[in-house]
């Protein structure tokens, strides 16, 4: 039997995104060179929400990109014989930009490592920052998020699944035991 515990609801997620947007503004002073890139799949929706909030707060349009890291993963042979590859949509040179990578959950750090490798195909950013909705710990690589919606200590037996309206038709954050 799998049990689930709700750790964030729609309001919690919205407040976390608002706080992260304020932190981005405070840390970067100007957003003219900032680009937000979401990691497929749910990181894309966090990125869009951050861009929307930043745009409303600062009256500026932030460039946005979508990153598919499938071919940059170090466990590609373990995830599927026929992995599903989606398109990467970054239509600008990232050279000398502050790139904020957005993802839903930070766990081992391997997804972020793959994203960093993929980003280098689009130029050499001035700086790369990381925004995650949930940091659950258990890092295998020396990676730390700059902006965190919520820190949720978990055991390795547990899994955090983000359900969002755009993908799942329902919105909340859940810990699901394996």
Residue pairs with C-beta under 8 A, 6 or more apart in sequence:
2 176
2 177
2 178
3 176
3 177
4 174
4 175
4 176
4 177
5 174
5 175
6 172
6 173
6 174
7 150
7 152
7 160
7 173
7 174
7 175
8 16
8 134
8 149
8 150
8 172
8 173
9 171
9 172
9 173
10 171
10 172
12 150
12 173
13 133
13 149
13 164
13 171
13 172
13 173
16 133
16 149
16 150
17 46
17 49
17 50
17 53
17 133
17 149
18 53
19 149
20 50
20 131
20 147
20 148
20 149
21 50
21 53
21 54
21 57
22 57
23 146
23 147
24 31
24 34
24 50
24 54
24 100
24 129
24 131
24 147
25 31
25 54
25 57
25 58
27 129
27 146
28 34
28 98
31 54
31 58
31 60
31 62
32 60
33 96
33 97
33 98
33 126
34 54
34 62
34 63
34 97
34 98
34 99
34 100
35 62
35 63
35 64
35 65
35 92
35 94
35 97
35 98
35 99
35 100
36 47
36 50
36 51
36 54
36 62
36 63
36 64
36 65
36 99
36 100
36 102
36 131
37 47
37 64
37 65
37 66
37 67
37 90
37 99
37 100
37 101
37 102
37 115
37 119
38 44
38 45
38 46
38 47
38 48
38 64
38 65
38 66
38 67
38 101
38 102
38 103
39 67
39 69
39 101
39 102
39 103
39 111
39 115
40 66
40 67
40 68
40 69
40 86
41 86
41 167
42 103
42 104
42 162
42 164
42 167
43 67
43 101
43 102
43 103
43 104
44 66
44 102
45 164
45 166
45 167
46 102
46 103
46 104
46 131
46 132
46 133
47 64
47 66
47 100
47 102
47 131
48 64
50 100
50 102
50 131
51 62
51 64
54 60
54 62
55 61
55 62
63 92
63 97
65 88
65 89
65 90
65 91
65 92
65 122
66 87
66 88
66 89
66 90
67 88
67 90
67 101
67 115
67 118
67 119
68 85
68 86
68 87
68 88
68 118
69 111
69 114
69 115
69 117
69 118
70 76
70 83
70 84
70 85
70 86
71 85
71 118
72 114
72 115
72 117
72 118
73 79
73 110
73 111
73 114
74 110
74 113
74 114
75 110
76 83
88 118
90 122
92 122
93 122
93 123
94 119
94 122
94 123
94 124
94 125
95 123
95 124
95 125
96 123
96 124
96 125
96 126
97 123
97 125
97 126
98 125
98 126
98 127
98 128
98 129
99 119
99 125
99 127
99 128
99 129
100 128
100 129
100 130
100 131
100 146
100 147
101 112
101 115
101 116
101 119
101 128
101 129
101 130
101 131
102 131
102 132
103 111
103 112
103 115
103 130
103 131
103 132
103 133
104 132
104 133
104 134
104 162
105 132
105 133
105 134
105 135
105 136
105 160
105 162
106 112
106 130
106 132
106 134
106 135
106 136
106 143
106 145
106 148
107 136
107 137
107 138
107 139
107 160
108 138
108 139
108 140
108 141
109 139
109 140
109 141
109 142
109 143
110 140
110 141
112 130
112 141
112 143
113 141
113 143
116 128
119 125
119 128
129 146
129 147
130 143
130 144
130 145
130 146
130 147
131 145
131 146
131 147
131 148
132 145
132 147
132 148
132 149
133 148
133 149
133 150
133 162
133 173
134 148
134 149
134 150
134 151
134 152
134 160
134 162
134 173
135 145
135 148
135 150
135 151
135 152
136 151
136 152
136 153
136 154
136 160
137 151
137 153
137 154
138 154
138 156
150 173
152 160
152 175
154 160
154 175
157 177
157 178
158 175
158 176
158 177
158 178
159 175
159 176
159 177
159 178
160 173
160 174
160 175
160 176
161 173
161 174
161 176
162 173
162 174
163 170
163 171
163 172
163 173
163 174
164 171
165 171
